[in-house]
Amino acid sequence: MTLPEVVAVMARDVTEAEWISDALRSLKSDGISEVRVLAPDELSRKQSLSGMDLFILDSSIGLRKTMETLQLAGGNGNQIAIILCLKDFEREEYSDTIRFGVQDFILKGQDSTEVIKRVLAHSIQRVQILQATAEAEARVRTIIDNISDGVLIVDDAKTILFANPASEEILGRQLLDLMGAPLGLSIPGEANAVVELQLEGNETKVLSVKWVPIRWEGRDVRLYMMRNITEQNALQEKLIQATENAERFEALKSSFMANMSHELRLPLASIIGFGQLIEADVKEPELKEFSATIVESGNKLLETINSVLDLTRLDASAFEMRRIPLSIQQAVEDVVSDLAPLLDNKMLPVHVTALGDDEIKADPIVLQRIFNNVIGNAIKFTDQGEITVSISATPDSVLCEVSDTGIGIGSAFIPHVFDEYAQESSGATRSYNGAGLGLAITKKLLGAMGGSITVRSTKGSGSTFSLQFPKHATSSTS
């Protein structure tokens, strides 16, 4: 547990700071080398927090002075952990300080030295996480700002929340005019589209537009990637060049998504971990609820990031698989056991039957991911009835059919079930969460094994996914 070396305490006077100062000095053997006591007005000098690792504000200086000090600390560009030392009855009065940079609270004259030690360590770690996240954001923005394709982030009301410099030339509008303006493009619902843009002076541009759903500042939005294909569209002899450009664009997208996933996964995992620590430590029901929400939301986002990363690796043929003898029935039963809490919550029975020799050569992690996606989807979209898994073998392959009695799939959407980011319901009317990557990844994993997956379904009457596994290892990467 890492503690700060230099700690500053601001209190109304030395007497008010005595309790926390003594507690901090008792932690000298744990890493605290210096404790500085500041008067309420000392932070007016810009260098006051220079060389300090952690700043403790004592509530004796009053709420107004506390808020002024927080503004000064943040306004000076200090990257420092800030903790508020207060009495138990002052919690509600000082609750808003969390929004202005306070990482945690110490109960004055009440918390033990061990509790103080833990609060200090966690606060330092949180600041480190925030710094790592800010650095990751800066790197992602640098990537977006320097690609030649236009990038827009647009909300459900078709308002532009973000635009990169390349969007200026493509859309013929100044960057300042784009921010907060309507999208102004009629784009079909498909993830890939070609649209015409009418500019001033009767100039027309043909744009290749792609979009993916993402989370941006707590909202479900779309990230649009645009390319001007006017010339390619007008001149058929440049078709080859246009194809090469599209392939390069796709590679750039994959690189962008892979970089973003890698950069966000580490700080996000830390946030989840510390959220779990907070949930375990705090006693207040409201704080427990907040920390539980952090953990739940973080896990959902981490699952999406991991799926994007897996999809990128599969697209780049960089997914390595082991080949060991495995039983399909055993793999299914292991996944059903892992998903038991979801099944129990919905009171859904799962029936597994197997005929013949169901042993194949495959990677156990890959096999688990495949059945997690397929059986997990069956559970997600089934509220009553049952799920059945039927396994049958031939000399060359094993067929596994996963059937449910859920909501089914509309005939118009069935051709797109295995498309990347495809979801039958989308936008504000979505009934089920998810990024639309599970089945796309499943199909690619099966293709890499030399297998296949198909679906048959009727809206309102359930679905059946048929998975075919080769008994002998192949090198197919469909």
C-alpha positions in Angstrom: 0.0 0.0 0.0 1.7 3.2 -1.2 1.4 6.3 1.0 2.4 9.9 0.0 5.7 11.2 1.1 4.8 14.9 1.7 1.3 15.8 3.1 -0.1 19.3 3.6 -2.8 20.0 6.1 -4.8 23.2 6.0 -6.8 24.1 9.2 -8.0 27.2 11.0 -5.1 26.9 13.4 -2.5 24.5 14.7 -4.8 23.2 17.4 -7.5 22.2 14.8 -4.8 20.4 12.7 -3.2 18.6 15.7 -5.3 15.4 15.6 -4.8 14.7 11.9 -1.2 15.8 12.0 -0.3 13.5 14.8 -2.1 10.6 13.0 -0.1 11.3 9.8 3.2 11.5 11.7 2.5 8.1 13.2 2.6 6.7 9.7 6.2 7.8 9.1 7.4 4.2 8.9 4.8 3.6 6.2 6.3 6.3 3.9 5.1 9.7 5.1 8.3 11.8 5.5 6.9 15.3 6.1 3.7 16.8 7.3 3.2 20.6 6.6 0.5 22.6 8.3 -0.9 25.5 6.3 -2.9 28.5 7.4 -6.2 29.2 5.5 -4.7 31.9 3.2 -1.4 30.2 2.3 -2.7 28.6 -0.9 -3.1 32.1 -2.5 0.5 31.7 -3.6 0.7 29.5 -6.6 3.7 27.5 -5.4 2.0 26.5 -2.1 1.3 22.9 -3.2 4.6 22.5 -5.0 6.4 19.4 -4.0 3.4 18.0 -2.1 1.8 14.6 -2.8 -1.5 14.9 -0.8 -3.5 17.8 0.5 -5.9 17.5 3.5 -8.5 20.2 4.2 -9.9 20.4 7.7 -13.5 21.5 7.9 -12.5 24.0 10.6 -11.8 26.5 7.9 -15.5 26.5 6.9 -17.4 25.5 3.9 -16.9 28.8 2.0 -13.1 28.8 2.5 -13.0 25.1 1.6 -14.7 25.7 -1.8 -12.4 28.7 -2.5 -9.4 26.5 -1.7 -10.6 23.7 -3.9 -10.9 26.2 -6.8 -7.5 27.5 -6.2 -6.0 24.0 -6.0 -7.6 23.0 -9.3 -6.9 26.4 -11.0 -3.2 26.1 -10.4 -3.1 22.9 -12.5 -2.0 20.8 -9.5 -2.3 17.0 -10.0 -2.7 16.2 -6.3 -5.0 14.0 -4.2 -7.3 16.1 -1.9 -9.0 14.7 1.2 -11.5 16.4 3.5 -11.2 16.0 7.3 -14.6 16.6 8.9 -16.9 15.6 11.7 -19.6 13.0 11.2 -22.5 15.4 11.4 -20.9 17.6 8.6 -21.1 15.0 5.9 -24.2 16.3 4.3 -23.1 19.9 4.4 -19.8 19.1 2.6 -21.2 16.4 0.2 -20.8 18.7 -2.9 -17.0 18.9 -2.4 -16.6 15.6 -4.2 -17.6 17.3 -7.4 -14.8 19.9 -7.0 -11.9 17.6 -6.5 -12.2 15.9 -3.1 -11.3 12.2 -3.4 -12.4 11.0 0.0 -13.3 11.9 3.6 -11.7 11.3 7.0 -13.9 11.5 10.1 -12.3 13.9 12.5 -11.3 12.3 15.8 -13.1 9.1 14.9 -11.3 7.2 12.1 -8.4 4.9 13.3 -4.9 5.2 12.0 -5.4 2.1 9.8 -8.5 3.7 8.2 -6.6 6.9 7.6 -3.7 4.9 6.0 -6.2 3.2 3.7 -7.9 6.4 2.7 -4.6 8.1 1.9 -3.4 5.1 -0.3 -6.7 4.8 -2.2 -6.8 8.6 -2.9 -3.3 8.6 -4.3 -4.2 5.6 -6.5 -7.4 7.3 -7.7 -5.4 10.4 -8.8 -3.0 8.1 -10.7 -5.9 6.4 -12.4 -7.4 9.8 -13.4 -4.0 10.9 -14.8 -3.6 7.6 -16.8 -7.1 8.0 -18.2 -6.5 11.6 -19.2 -3.3 10.6 -20.9 -5.1 7.8 -22.7 -7.8 10.3 -23.9 -5.1 12.6 -25.2 -3.5 9.8 -27.2 -6.9 8.8 -28.7 -7.6 12.5 -29.6 -4.2 12.8 -31.3 -5.0 9.7 -33.4 -8.4 11.2 -34.4 -7.1 14.6 -35.1 -4.4 13.3 -37.5 -6.3 10.9 -39.7 -7.3 12.1 -43.1 -10.9 10.8 -42.8 -13.6 12.9 -41.1 -14.7 11.8 -37.7 -17.9 13.0 -36.1 -19.6 12.1 -32.8 -23.4 12.6 -33.1 -26.1 12.2 -30.5 -29.7 10.8 -31.0 -30.9 14.3 -31.8 -28.5 14.4 -34.8 -26.4 17.1 -33.0 -22.7 17.1 -33.6 -20.8 16.7 -30.3 -17.3 16.4 -31.7 -15.6 16.9 -35.1 -12.0 16.4 -36.1 -10.1 18.8 -38.4 -10.5 16.6 -41.5 -14.3 17.1 -41.2 -13.9 20.8 -42.2 -12.7 20.1 -45.7 -15.1 17.2 -46.2 -18.2 19.0 -45.1 -17.1 22.5 -46.3 -17.8 24.0 -42.9 -15.6 25.6 -40.2 -14.9 23.4 -37.2 -16.4 26.0 -34.9 -19.6 26.0 -37.0 -19.8 22.2 -36.8 -19.7 21.9 -33.0 -23.3 21.8 -31.6 -24.8 22.1 -35.1 -27.2 19.6 -36.7 -25.6 16.8 -38.7 -27.2 17.9 -42.0 -26.7 14.5 -43.7 -29.4 12.0 -44.5 -27.7 8.7 -43.6 -29.5 5.3 -44.0 -29.7 3.1 -40.9 -27.0 0.7 -42.3 -23.6 1.0 -40.7 -22.0 1.5 -44.2 -23.6 4.0 -46.6 -22.8 6.3 -49.6 -24.5 9.7 -49.3 -24.6 12.9 -51.4 -23.8 16.2 -49.8 -25.1 19.4 -51.4 -22.6 22.3 -50.8 -22.9 26.0 -51.6 -22.6 26.9 -55.3 -24.4 23.7 -56.4 -21.3 21.6 -55.7 -22.1 18.0 -54.8 -19.9 15.6 -52.9 -20.3 11.9 -52.6 -19.2 10.6 -49.2 -18.6 7.1 -47.9 -19.9 7.1 -44.4 -19.5 4.4 -41.7 -20.7 4.5 -38.1 -20.4 2.6 -34.9 -22.4 3.0 -31.7 -20.2 4.1 -28.7 -20.6 5.7 -25.3 -19.6 9.4 -25.1 -19.8 11.4 -21.8 -22.4 8.9 -20.4 -24.6 8.8 -23.5 -25.2 6.3 -26.3 -24.1 8.1 -29.5 -22.7 7.3 -33.0 -19.1 7.7 -34.2 -19.2 8.6 -37.9 -16.2 8.1 -40.1 -16.5 9.9 -43.5 -14.5 9.8 -46.7 -15.0 11.9 -49.8 -15.4 9.5 -52.8 -16.7 12.0 -55.3 -13.9 11.4 -57.7 -14.0 7.7 -57.5 -17.8 7.6 -57.9 -17.6 9.8 -61.1 -14.7 8.0 -62.7 -15.1 4.3 -63.1 -11.5 3.9 -64.3 -10.4 4.8 -60.7 -12.3 1.9 -59.2 -9.1 0.1 -58.3 -7.7 3.1 -56.4 -11.0 3.5 -54.6 -10.9 -0.1 -53.5 -7.4 0.3 -52.1 -8.5 3.5 -50.3 -11.4 1.6 -48.7 -9.1 -1.2 -47.5 -6.7 1.4 -46.1 -9.7 3.1 -44.3 -10.8 -0.3 -42.9 -7.3 -1.0 -41.6 -7.1 2.5 -40.1 -10.5 1.9 -38.3 -9.2 -1.4 -36.9 -6.0 0.2 -35.8 -7.9 3.0 -34.1 -10.3 0.6 -32.3 -7.4 -1.6 -31.2 -5.4 1.4 -29.8 -8.5 2.8 -28.1 -9.3 -0.6 -26.5 -5.7 -1.1 -25.2 -5.4 2.4 -23.9 -8.8 2.3 -22.0 -8.7 -1.2 -20.7 -5.9 -0.8 -18.1 -7.3 2.4 -16.4 -10.8 0.9 -16.6 -9.7 -2.3 -14.9 -8.2 -0.2 -12.1 -11.4 1.9 -11.7 -13.4 -1.3 -11.4 -10.9 -2.7 -8.8 -11.0 0.4 -6.7 -14.7 0.6 -7.0 -14.9 -2.9 -5.5 -12.6 -1.8 -2.7 -14.7 1.2 -2.0 -17.9 -0.9 -2.0 -16.3 -3.3 0.5 -15.1 -0.5 2.8 -17.9 2.0 3.0 -20.8 1.6 5.4 -23.2 4.2 4.1 -26.0 2.6 1.8 -25.9 5.5 -0.6 -22.1 5.3 -1.1 -22.4 1.5 -1.5 -25.0 2.0 -4.2 -22.8 4.5 -6.0 -19.7 2.2 -5.9 -21.8 -0.8 -7.0 -23.0 1.3 -10.0 -19.4 2.2 -10.8 -18.4 -1.5 -10.8 -21.4 -2.7 -12.8 -21.0 0.0 -15.4 -17.3 -0.5 -15.6 -17.7 -4.2 -16.2 -20.2 -3.6 -19.0 -17.8 -1.2 -20.7 -14.8 -3.5 -20.1 -16.7 -6.3 -21.7 -17.5 -4.1 -24.8 -13.8 -3.0 -25.0 -12.6 -6.6 -24.8 -15.0 -7.6 -27.6 -13.8 -4.8 -29.8 -10.2 -5.9 -29.2 -11.0 -9.5 -29.9 -12.8 -8.5 -33.1 -9.8 -6.4 -34.2 -7.4 -9.3 -33.6 -9.6 -11.7 -35.6 -9.7 -9.2 -38.5 -5.9 -9.0 -38.4 -5.6 -12.8 -38.2 -3.6 -12.4 -35.0 -5.7 -14.7 -32.9 -3.7 -17.8 -31.8 -5.5 -21.0 -31.0 -4.4 -24.1 -29.2 -5.6 -27.5 -30.4 -6.3 -30.1 -27.6 -9.0 -32.8 -27.4 -12.2 -31.4 -25.9 -15.8 -32.7 -25.4 -18.5 -30.4 -26.8 -21.0 -31.6 -24.2 -18.6 -30.9 -21.3 -17.8 -27.4 -22.7 -21.6 -26.7 -22.9 -22.2 -27.9 -19.4 -19.3 -25.8 -18.0 -20.7 -22.7 -19.6 -24.3 -23.5 -18.4 -22.8 -23.8 -14.9 -21.1 -20.4 -15.2 -24.3 -18.8 -16.3 -26.4 -20.4 -13.6 -27.1 -17.1 -11.8 -28.7 -15.6 -14.9 -30.7 -18.8 -15.5 -31.9 -18.9 -11.8 -32.9 -15.2 -12.0 -35.2 -16.0 -14.9 -36.1 -19.5 -13.7 -35.1 -21.0 -17.1 -34.2 -24.7 -17.4 -31.5 -25.8 -19.8 -31.7 -29.3 -21.3 -28.5 -30.8 -22.8 -28.5 -34.0 -24.9 -25.6 -35.6 -26.8 -25.4 -38.5 -29.3 -22.2 -40.0 -30.6 -18.5 -39.1 -30.2 -18.5 -35.3 -29.5 -14.8 -34.9 -29.1 -13.0 -32.2 -31.2 -9.6 -30.6 -31.2 -10.0 -26.9 -30.2 -8.9 -24.2 -27.8 -10.8 -24.4 -24.5 -10.9 -20.6 -24.1 -12.2 -20.1 -27.6 -14.8 -22.8 -27.1 -16.0 -21.2 -23.9 -16.2 -17.8 -25.6 -18.4 -19.3 -28.4 -20.9 -21.0 -26.1 -20.9 -18.0 -23.7 -22.0 -15.8 -26.6 -24.6 -18.2 -28.0 -26.1 -19.5 -24.8 -25.8 -16.1 -23.1 -27.8 -14.6 -26.0 -30.5 -17.3 -25.6 -30.8 -16.4 -21.9 -30.9 -12.7 -22.6 -33.7 -12.9 -25.1 -35.8 -15.5 -23.3 -38.0 -14.6 -20.4 -40.0 -17.8 -20.1 -40.0 -21.3 -21.5 -36.7 -23.3 -21.8 -33.4 -23.6 -23.6 -32.3 -26.8 -25.2 -28.8 -27.8 -26.5 -28.7 -30.8 -28.8 -25.4 -32.3 -29.8 -24.9 -34.9 -32.6 -21.8 -36.3 -34.2 -20.7 -37.5 -37.6 -17.3 -39.0 -38.5 -16.0 -35.6 -39.6 -17.8 -33.0 -37.5 -20.0 -32.3 -34.4 -23.3 -30.3 -34.8 -24.5 -28.4 -31.8 -28.0 -26.7 -31.9 -28.9 -24.1 -29.3 -32.7 -23.4 -29.2 -34.7 -21.0 -27.1 -38.3 -20.0 -26.7 -37.5 -16.3 -26.6 -38.5 -13.3 -28.7 -37.1 -14.6 -32.0 -35.6 -12.6 -34.9 -37.5 -10.8 -37.6 -36.9 -12.1 -41.1 -35.6 -8.8 -42.4 -32.8 -8.8 -39.8 -31.7 -12.5 -40.1 -29.2 -11.7 -42.9 -27.5 -9.2 -40.6 -27.4 -11.3 -37.4 -23.7 -11.9 -37.7 -22.7 -8.4 -38.8 -20.4 -6.4 -36.6 -22.3 -3.9 -34.4 -25.6 -5.1 -35.8 -28.6 -5.0 -33.4 -32.3 -5.5 -34.3 -33.3 -2.7 -31.9 -31.1 0.4 -31.7 -31.1 4.0 -30.4 -33.3 5.3 -27.6 -35.8 2.4 -28.2 -33.3 -0.4 -27.5 -34.7 -3.1 -25.3 -31.5 -5.0 -24.6 -28.0 -3.8 -23.9 -24.9 -4.8 -25.9 -22.6 -3.7 -28.6 -23.7 -6.1 -31.2 -20.3 -7.9 -31.3 -21.0 -11.3 -29.7 -22.3 -13.2 -32.7 -19.9 -11.5 -35.1 -17.0 -12.7 -32.9 -18.6 -16.2 -32.6 -18.8 -16.5 -36.4 -15.1 -15.4 -36.9 -13.9 -17.8 -34.2 -15.8 -20.7 -35.8 -14.5 -19.7 -39.2 -10.9 -19.7 -37.8 -11.6 -23.3 -36.6 -13.0 -24.3 -40.0 -16.5 -24.5 -38.6 -19.7 -22.5 -39.3 -22.8 -21.0 -37.6 -26.3 -20.5 -39.0 -29.6 -19.4 -37.6 -33.3 -20.0 -38.2 -35.9 -18.1 -36.3 -39.5 -16.8 -36.3 -40.3 -13.5 -34.6 -42.0 -14.3 -31.3 -41.3 -18.0 -31.4 -37.7 -18.4 -30.5 -34.5 -19.1 -32.3 -32.1 -22.0 -33.1 -28.4 -21.4 -33.7 -26.6 -24.3 -35.4 -22.9 -24.6 -34.8 -20.8 -27.0 -36.7 -17.3 -27.9 -35.4 -14.8 -29.9 -37.5 -13.3 -32.9 -35.6 -9.9 -32.3 -37.2 -8.0 -29.1 -37.0 -8.0 -26.9 -40.0 -6.4 -23.5 -40.9 -9.6 -21.9 -42.3 -10.0 -18.2 -41.4 -13.4 -17.3 -42.9 
